Amino acid sequence: MKKIIIVDTGNANFLSIKRAVEKYEKNVLISNDKDEIKTASKIILPGVGSFKDGVNYLKKKNIFKFLKEICKEKPIMGICLGMQLLFEDSSEHGLCEGLKLIKGKIRPLPVQKVKKYKIPNIGWYNLIQNTNYNNKLFLNLDEFYFIHSFYVTEIQDKNLIAYYNFGEEKIPAIVKKENIIGFQFHPEKSRSPGLNLINKFLSEKI
């Protein structure tokens, strides 16, 4: 039987994600225990709030370095802040290191260039597939629900599956590297298109 672990990152909508996952897999736990996480078939890294608070919580629970290693071995899905934590660092509330599993940096959304938007940017956006990335899992790029103030910059094209347009800026929305996939949006709040992505992660090799 598969075992899905949702990592306790200190601040996230854990129950919404758990309920979404339970539509497809019943063996779902929320945990920050190393031994428990080791037994996972697949790992979900959620999170809301600030990057630095998330990192500090993981370090306080002594699982920050552990996650860097375990996520090289098991399929992992990062959601919103959880996706951002997969990258090198963030400038939110001062420079802070991330898990460094994917190359790229987390920086503020460029509102000075796009003055019609407010921060945090909240709303539904259609995704645009990166034509240089051939991934048949994500051909149906419907509207997805976003709420964020920071985004991934300096990402390598080979790790970008899809993005949305923030004015003239391309905001990475789905990223991937080997066994790791990340969503800047909230799939658990994105109706059937989001639930379909969760199901794909749970049921298929990514």
C-alpha positions as a printed NumPy array, in Angstrom:
array([[  0.   ,   0.   ,   0.   ],
       [  1.227,   3.463,  -0.85 ],
       [  1.961,   5.83 ,   1.995],
       [  1.746,   9.557,   1.311],
       [  3.442,  11.908,   3.76 ],
       [  2.51 ,  15.596,   3.836],
       [  5.453,  17.303,   5.519],
       [  4.533,  19.557,   8.417],
       [  6.218,  22.825,   7.404],
       [  4.749,  24.78 ,  10.312],
       [  2.175,  26.77 ,   8.376],
       [  0.037,  25.388,   5.571],
       [ -3.47 ,  24.33 ,   4.674],
       [ -2.637,  20.745,   5.603],
       [ -6.219,  19.533,   5.942],
       [ -7.262,  20.827,   2.499],
       [ -4.32 ,  19.034,   0.913],
       [ -4.961,  15.87 ,   2.932],
       [ -8.615,  15.792,   1.878],
       [ -7.618,  16.261,  -1.762],
       [ -5.078,  13.426,  -1.594],
       [ -7.563,  11.145,   0.177],
       [ -9.774,  11.225,  -2.897],
       [ -7.158,   8.933,  -4.467],
       [ -5.071,   7.471,  -1.625],
       [ -6.359,   6.725,   1.887],
       [ -3.018,   6.2  ,   3.63 ],
       [ -2.082,   9.855,   4.175],
       [ -0.234,  11.332,   7.156],
       [  0.949,  14.813,   8.16 ],
       [  4.331,  14.54 ,   9.845],
       [  7.642,  16.21 ,  10.669],
       [  9.192,  12.993,  12.   ],
       [ 12.227,  11.681,  10.098],
       [ 11.452,   8.023,  10.664],
       [  7.871,   8.526,   9.483],
       [  8.916,  10.451,   6.388],
       [ 11.416,   7.72 ,   5.49 ],
       [  8.535,   5.267,   5.095],
       [  6.718,   7.431,   2.533],
       [  6.054,   6.233,  -0.99 ],
       [  5.656,   9.861,  -2.044],
       [  6.186,  13.165,  -0.239],
       [  4.235,  16.42 ,  -0.438],
       [  5.915,  19.632,   0.716],
       [  3.246,  22.327,   1.248],
       [  3.515,  25.739,   2.88 ],
       [  2.145,  29.242,   3.167],
       [  3.693,  32.363,   4.643],
       [  7.307,  33.461,   4.485],
       [ 10.215,  31.469,   3.101],
       [ 12.431,  32.169,   6.104],
       [  9.761,  31.06 ,   8.604],
       [  9.361,  27.802,   6.691],
       [ 13.1  ,  27.139,   6.638],
       [ 13.483,  28.011,  10.325],
       [ 10.662,  25.643,  11.268],
       [ 12.193,  22.772,   9.297],
       [ 15.559,  23.442,  10.942],
       [ 13.949,  23.626,  14.387],
       [ 12.431,  20.181,  13.76 ],
       [ 15.835,  18.923,  12.525],
       [ 14.495,  17.855,   9.149],
       [ 15.9  ,  20.564,   6.837],
       [ 19.099,  18.71 ,   5.893],
       [ 17.239,  15.415,   6.042],
       [ 14.742,  16.629,   3.421],
       [ 17.598,  17.616,   1.108],
       [ 18.709,  13.985,   1.087],
       [ 15.384,  12.125,   1.163],
       [ 14.017,  14.254,  -1.684],
       [ 16.791,  12.972,  -3.919],
       [ 15.415,   9.459,  -3.463],
       [ 11.603,   9.707,  -3.348],
       [  9.02 ,  11.463,  -5.541],
       [  8.184,  14.844,  -4.028],
       [  5.595,  17.476,  -4.889],
       [  6.056,  21.058,  -3.651],
       [  3.036,  23.353,  -3.403],
       [  3.247,  27.181,  -3.292],
       [  5.844,  28.004,  -0.607],
       [  6.7  ,  24.311,  -0.59 ],
       [  7.687,  24.641,  -4.246],
       [  9.788,  27.724,  -3.527],
       [ 11.649,  25.919,  -0.747],
       [ 13.012,  23.507,  -3.379],
       [ 15.179,  26.289,  -4.865],
       [ 18.518,  27.839,  -3.907],
       [ 17.53 ,  30.857,  -1.852],
       [ 14.978,  33.609,  -1.234],
       [ 15.322,  37.333,  -0.543],
       [ 12.083,  37.433,   1.492],
       [ 12.848,  39.122,   4.849],
       [ 16.579,  38.877,   4.131],
       [ 18.518,  36.295,   2.149],
       [ 17.762,  32.748,   3.247],
       [ 18.994,  29.436,   1.842],
       [ 16.588,  26.915,   0.424],
       [ 16.866,  23.164,  -0.085],
       [ 18.894,  23.752,  -3.271],
       [ 17.307,  20.814,  -5.084],
       [ 16.593,  22.892,  -8.214],
       [ 18.603,  25.825,  -9.568],
       [ 16.805,  29.152,  -9.272],
       [ 16.168,  31.984,  -6.837],
       [ 13.023,  33.29 ,  -5.173],
       [ 12.472,  37.012,  -5.611],
       [  9.541,  39.507,  -5.262],
       [  6.988,  39.679,  -8.053],
       [  7.915,  42.638, -10.299],
       [  4.955,  44.886,  -9.419],
       [  6.927,  47.992, -10.346],
       [  6.701,  46.772, -13.943],
       [  3.083,  45.634, -13.687],
       [  1.295,  48.312, -11.675],
       [ -2.211,  47.003, -12.302],
       [ -1.491,  44.021, -10.028],
       [ -1.55 ,  44.01 ,  -6.244],
       [  0.605,  42.009,  -3.871],
       [ -0.018,  39.289,  -2.99 ],
       [ -1.144,  38.34 ,  -6.458],
       [ -4.39 ,  36.414,  -6.   ],
       [ -6.472,  34.906,  -8.757],
       [ -7.042,  32.331, -11.465],
       [ -4.594,  32.065, -14.337],
       [ -4.364,  29.926, -17.444],
       [ -1.039,  28.187, -17.815],
       [  1.154,  28.301, -20.888],
       [  3.286,  25.297, -21.677],
       [  7.014,  25.763, -22.197],
       [  7.325,  24.596, -25.797],
       [ 10.906,  23.473, -25.134],
       [  9.706,  20.991, -22.523],
       [  8.004,  17.847, -23.803],
       [  5.859,  16.559, -20.95 ],
       [  2.647,  14.762, -21.857],
       [  1.384,  14.841, -18.254],
       [  0.498,  18.498, -18.436],
       [ -1.106,  19.098, -21.812],
       [ -4.398,  20.288, -20.284],
       [ -3.399,  23.703, -18.948],
       [ -6.634,  25.032, -17.454],
       [ -7.058,  27.834, -14.931],
       [ -5.373,  27.369, -11.559],
       [ -5.601,  29.311,  -8.304],
       [ -2.585,  31.41 ,  -7.274],
       [ -1.807,  33.44 ,  -4.179],
       [  1.808,  34.559,  -3.857],
       [  4.12 ,  37.561,  -3.579],
       [  7.399,  35.925,  -4.65 ],
       [  8.323,  33.817,  -7.663],
       [ 11.136,  31.736,  -9.14 ],
       [ 13.785,  33.594, -11.13 ],
       [ 16.873,  32.351, -12.986],
       [ 15.258,  28.953, -13.53 ],
       [ 16.799,  26.709, -16.153],
       [ 14.597,  26.121, -19.17 ],
       [ 14.954,  22.355, -18.768],
       [ 13.181,  22.597, -15.38 ],
       [ 10.242,  24.737, -16.544],
       [  7.095,  22.907, -17.643],
       [  4.596,  25.79 , -17.624],
       [  4.195,  29.45 , -16.669],
       [  1.611,  32.231, -16.562],
       [  1.88 ,  35.822, -17.711],
       [  2.154,  38.556, -15.08 ],
       [  2.075,  41.523, -17.401],
       [  5.02 ,  40.776, -19.67 ],
       [  6.775,  38.645, -17.063],
       [  6.712,  34.868, -17.293],
       [  6.021,  33.428, -13.844],
       [  7.037,  29.77 , -13.432],
       [  3.957,  27.757, -12.439],
       [  5.027,  24.114, -12.861],
       [  8.651,  23.092, -12.401],
       [ 10.313,  19.707, -12.532],
       [ 13.643,  18.026, -11.998],
       [ 13.882,  14.25 , -12.12 ],
       [ 11.703,  12.935,  -9.235],
       [ 10.769,  16.438,  -8.041],
       [  7.791,  18.479,  -9.227],
       [  6.532,  21.824,  -7.948],
       [  3.373,  23.887,  -8.376],
       [  3.352,  27.609,  -7.598],
       [ -0.451,  27.48 ,  -7.529],
       [ -2.662,  25.499,  -5.151],
       [ -3.84 ,  22.343,  -6.959],
       [ -6.01 ,  21.386,  -3.978],
       [ -7.975,  24.634,  -4.48 ],
       [ -8.029,  24.525,  -8.285],
       [-11.134,  22.387,  -8.783],
       [-10.93 ,  19.329, -11.055],
       [ -7.852,  20.469, -13.062],
       [ -5.851,  20.767,  -9.835],
       [ -7.15 ,  17.489,  -8.446],
       [ -6.192,  15.808, -11.712],
       [ -2.597,  16.948, -11.238],
       [ -2.551,  15.585,  -7.692],
       [ -3.874,  12.274,  -9.015],
       [ -1.203,  12.191, -11.72 ],
       [  1.518,  12.716,  -9.116],
       [  0.09 ,   9.984,  -6.904],
       [ -0.594,   7.43 ,  -9.625],
       [  2.213,   7.907, -12.14 ],
       [  5.964,   8.106, -12.277],
       [  6.789,  11.765, -12.741]])
